[in-house]
């Protein structure tokens, strides 16, 4: 998945995703040549973990 697809999915800005990468936050990402990509399984796992975190609060 592209960073734009993730930004739309989560309703966050590209700038937010990029800041998360710099801060080592957010889902696992991969660089393919000059493009950042996310595996769908990593996105689903991050969403699952995030949901558990918010439900535990």
TIZADO-197440 format. One record per residue (C-alpha): residue in one letter; x, y, z. Coordinates in steps of 0.25 Angstrom, whole numbers, padded with zeros to 4 digits, always signed. Each point is the difference from the previous one (the first is absolute). Layout:
AXYZ
...
END
This chain:
X+0000+0000+0000
X+0005+0014-0003
X+0001+0011+0011
X-0011+0007-0007
X-0009-0012+0001
X+0003-0001+0015
X-0002+0015+0002
X-0014-0001-0006
X-0003-0013+0007
X+0003+0007+0014
X-0004+0014-0004
X+0014+0006+0004
X+0009+0008-0008
X+0012-0005-0008
X+0008+0009+0009
X-0005-0008+0012
X+0004-0013-0006
X+0014+0006-0003
X+0002+0005+0014
X-0004-0013+0006
X+0011-0007-0009
X+0010+0010+0005
X-0004-0003+0014
X+0000-0015-0002
X-0015+0000+0003
X-0012-0006-0008
X+0000-0012-0008
X+0012-0007-0006
X+0004+0006-0014
X+0009-0004-0011
X+0008+0008-0010
X-0001-0005-0015
X+0010+0009-0008
X-0006+0014+0003
X-0013-0005+0005
X-0006-0003+0014
X-0009-0012+0000
X-0008-0007+0011
X-0004-0015+0000
X-0014-0002+0003
X+0002-0010+0011
X+0009+0011+0007
X-0011+0010-0001
X-0011-0010+0005
X+0009-0004+0012
X+0003+0015+0004
X-0015+0003-0001
X-0002-0012+0009
X+0010+0004+0010
X-0005+0014+0000
X-0014-0004+0003
X+0004-0009+0012
X+0008+0012+0005
X-0011+0009+0000
X-0010-0010+0005
X+0009-0003+0012
X+0000+0015+0004
END
